[in-house]
Amino acid sequence: MRRVRRGVGCAALLAALLVAGIVAWGVLRGRPQDLPWTPLDLGQPVGLFTGRKLTALTDDFAACRALLERAGVRYQMLPPRRDGERCGYADAVRLRAAGARSIPYRPASLGIACPVAAALAMWEWNVVAPAAQRHLGARVVAIEHFGSYNCRRMYGRDAGSWSEHATADAIDIAAFRLSDGRRVSVVNDWNGAPADRAFLREVRDGACGLFATVLSPDYNAAHRDHFHLDQANRGTMGWRACR
């Protein structure tokens, strides 16, 4: 019994030290985004808890729209959609590129769940744009995709779990068009020139801090030509996938 009490006491002490360490780190570094209880701001750099705060937006469409507007992200609300019992969405938006920080998507008719749109905005600003300048010496002028909403189950399954695409909570990124006319694609350049490889891996890794699930060619052959990014809500402390 004494050992049990001692174990509980040690666990509580470690938890308290962890919280104190997080607070001290966030305060001393002037990085409120590193704290779990501070409000999400899409204009702030990516912090330790940014990804989980973005995923939590799946439960609050109004808060998600407010964040987009505050950050200057232009969008059009899409009407709710229902296809059968498991497919559809009530929180989808269509991004409308505007301003120097916005990167248009091709095809332009992209409709996605609001939390995915919020994560994409932060990904563009904090990851994609600086990575392109650093590795490729150019700006990204368009991002190509394979779509978002698709009423289907997870890849390769005829039964069981439904894909996040079935609720527009996922997007498949295929390629990046650059200001100098080049096109860097996942299928052609994942194992291509060193600069292209470095760029694609950095944007993949950077997405892991913003999306609940990130899958790339490193995951399986089905993802050889795209990055799968989604905001699956698995609870406050739910598992996250990055590969």
C-alpha positions in Angstrom: 0.0 0.0 0.0 2.8 2.3 0.9 4.4 1.7 -2.5 1.2 2.5 -4.3 0.9 5.8 -2.4 4.6 6.6 -3.2 4.0 5.9 -6.9 0.9 8.2 -7.0 2.9 10.9 -5.2 5.8 10.7 -7.7 3.4 10.8 -10.6 1.7 13.9 -9.3 5.0 15.6 -8.6 6.2 14.8 -12.2 2.9 16.1 -13.6 3.3 19.3 -11.6 6.9 19.8 -12.7 5.9 19.2 -16.3 3.2 21.9 -16.1 5.5 24.3 -14.4 8.2 23.7 -17.0 5.7 24.4 -19.8 4.5 27.6 -18.2 8.1 28.8 -17.6 9.1 28.0 -21.1 6.2 29.8 -22.6 6.5 32.8 -20.4 10.3 33.2 -20.5 10.4 32.8 -24.3 7.5 35.1 -24.9 5.7 32.3 -26.8 2.1 32.0 -25.6 1.4 29.5 -28.5 3.5 27.0 -26.5 0.9 27.0 -23.7 -2.1 24.6 -23.9 -4.6 27.1 -22.5 -3.9 30.2 -24.5 -6.3 31.0 -27.3 -5.4 30.0 -30.8 -4.2 32.7 -33.2 -3.6 31.8 -36.8 -1.2 34.7 -37.1 1.1 33.4 -34.4 4.0 31.0 -35.1 3.4 27.3 -34.6 3.6 26.3 -31.0 3.7 23.1 -29.0 -0.1 22.8 -28.8 -1.1 24.5 -32.0 -2.0 21.2 -33.7 -4.3 20.1 -30.9 -6.0 23.5 -30.8 -6.6 23.3 -34.6 -8.1 19.8 -34.3 -10.4 21.0 -31.5 -12.0 23.4 -34.0 -13.9 20.5 -35.4 -16.3 21.0 -32.5 -16.8 24.8 -33.0 -17.5 26.0 -36.5 -18.3 29.6 -35.4 -14.9 29.9 -33.6 -13.1 28.5 -36.6 -14.7 31.0 -38.9 -13.8 33.8 -36.5 -10.2 32.7 -36.6 -10.1 32.7 -40.4 -11.6 36.2 -40.5 -9.2 37.6 -37.8 -6.2 36.2 -39.8 -7.5 37.8 -43.0 -8.2 34.5 -44.7 -11.0 35.0 -47.2 -13.5 32.2 -47.6 -17.1 31.4 -48.7 -19.3 29.2 -46.5 -20.6 26.2 -48.3 -24.2 24.9 -47.6 -24.4 21.7 -45.4 -24.3 18.5 -47.3 -25.5 15.0 -46.5 -24.9 11.8 -48.5 -26.4 8.8 -46.7 -25.8 8.2 -43.0 -22.0 8.7 -42.7 -21.0 11.2 -45.4 -21.4 15.0 -45.6 -20.4 18.1 -43.8 -21.8 21.1 -42.0 -18.7 23.2 -41.5 -17.1 23.4 -45.0 -15.7 26.5 -46.6 -14.2 27.4 -50.0 -11.0 29.3 -49.7 -10.7 32.5 -51.8 -7.1 33.6 -52.3 -6.4 37.2 -51.6 -3.4 39.2 -50.4 0.4 38.6 -50.6 0.3 35.7 -48.1 -2.3 33.7 -49.8 -1.5 30.8 -52.1 -4.2 29.7 -54.5 -5.2 26.1 -54.8 -5.6 24.2 -58.1 -8.3 23.2 -59.0 -9.8 26.3 -57.5 -13.1 24.7 -56.5 -11.7 23.3 -53.3 -14.2 22.9 -50.5 -12.9 21.7 -47.1 -13.9 21.6 -43.5 -13.0 24.8 -41.7 -10.4 23.3 -39.3 -8.5 22.0 -42.4 -8.6 25.5 -43.9 -7.2 27.0 -40.7 -4.4 24.5 -40.6 -3.6 25.0 -44.3 -3.3 28.8 -43.8 -0.8 28.3 -41.0 1.0 25.6 -43.0 1.3 28.0 -46.0 2.6 30.9 -43.9 4.9 29.1 -41.5 6.1 26.1 -43.4 5.6 26.1 -47.2 6.6 29.6 -48.0 9.9 29.7 -46.0 10.8 26.2 -47.1 10.4 27.1 -50.8 12.7 30.2 -50.4 15.2 28.2 -48.4 15.5 25.2 -50.6 14.3 26.3 -54.0 14.9 30.1 -54.0 11.4 30.8 -55.3 7.9 31.5 -54.1 5.1 29.0 -54.2 2.4 30.5 -56.5 -0.1 27.6 -56.4 -0.7 24.3 -54.6 -2.2 21.4 -56.6 -4.5 19.0 -54.9 -6.5 15.8 -55.6 -9.5 17.1 -53.7 -11.1 16.9 -50.3 -14.7 15.6 -50.0 -15.2 12.0 -51.1 -17.8 9.7 -49.6 -15.7 6.6 -49.1 -14.2 4.4 -46.4 -10.5 4.4 -45.6 -8.2 3.3 -48.5 -8.5 -0.3 -49.5 -11.4 -1.1 -47.1 -14.9 -2.2 -48.1 -16.1 -2.1 -44.5 -15.1 -0.5 -41.3 -13.8 3.0 -40.6 -14.8 5.8 -42.9 -12.2 8.1 -44.4 -11.8 11.7 -43.1 -12.5 12.6 -46.8 -16.1 11.5 -46.1 -16.6 14.6 -44.0 -14.3 17.0 -45.9 -11.8 16.9 -43.0 -8.9 15.8 -45.3 -7.1 17.1 -48.3 -4.6 15.4 -50.6 -1.7 17.6 -51.7 -0.1 16.7 -55.0 2.4 19.4 -56.2 3.7 22.9 -55.8 4.0 25.5 -58.6 6.8 28.0 -58.2 7.3 31.6 -59.3 10.1 30.7 -61.7 7.9 28.2 -63.6 9.0 25.0 -62.0 6.7 22.4 -60.6 7.7 20.2 -57.7 5.4 17.2 -57.3 5.3 14.4 -54.7 5.2 11.6 -57.3 8.2 12.9 -59.4 10.4 14.7 -56.9 10.1 12.8 -53.6 13.3 11.0 -54.5 14.4 13.6 -57.1 17.0 16.4 -56.9 18.4 17.1 -53.4 16.7 20.5 -53.2 13.3 19.2 -54.2 13.6 16.3 -51.8 14.6 18.6 -48.9 11.7 20.9 -49.7 9.1 18.1 -49.8 10.3 16.5 -46.6 10.3 19.9 -44.8 6.7 20.7 -45.8 5.7 17.1 -44.8 7.3 17.4 -41.4 6.0 20.9 -40.8 2.5 19.7 -41.5 2.8 17.2 -38.6 2.6 20.0 -36.1 -0.6 21.3 -37.6 -2.7 18.3 -38.7 -3.9 15.3 -36.8 -2.7 12.9 -39.6 0.0 13.4 -42.2 0.7 10.5 -44.6 3.3 10.7 -47.4 5.2 8.2 -49.7 7.1 7.0 -46.6 3.8 5.5 -45.4 2.8 3.2 -48.3 2.5 3.0 -52.1 -1.0 4.4 -52.0 0.5 7.8 -51.0 3.3 7.8 -53.5 1.8 10.8 -55.4 0.4 12.9 -52.6 0.4 14.1 -49.0 -2.7 13.2 -47.1 -3.5 15.8 -44.4 -6.5 15.6 -42.1 -7.9 16.9 -38.9 -9.4 13.7 -37.4 -10.7 14.6 -34.0 -9.5 11.8 -31.7 -10.2 13.6 -28.5 -8.1 16.1 -26.5 -5.2 13.7 -26.0 -5.9 11.5 -29.0 -3.0 10.0 -31.0 -1.6 11.8 -34.0 0.0 10.2 -37.0 3.0 11.5 -39.0 4.7 9.5 -41.6 
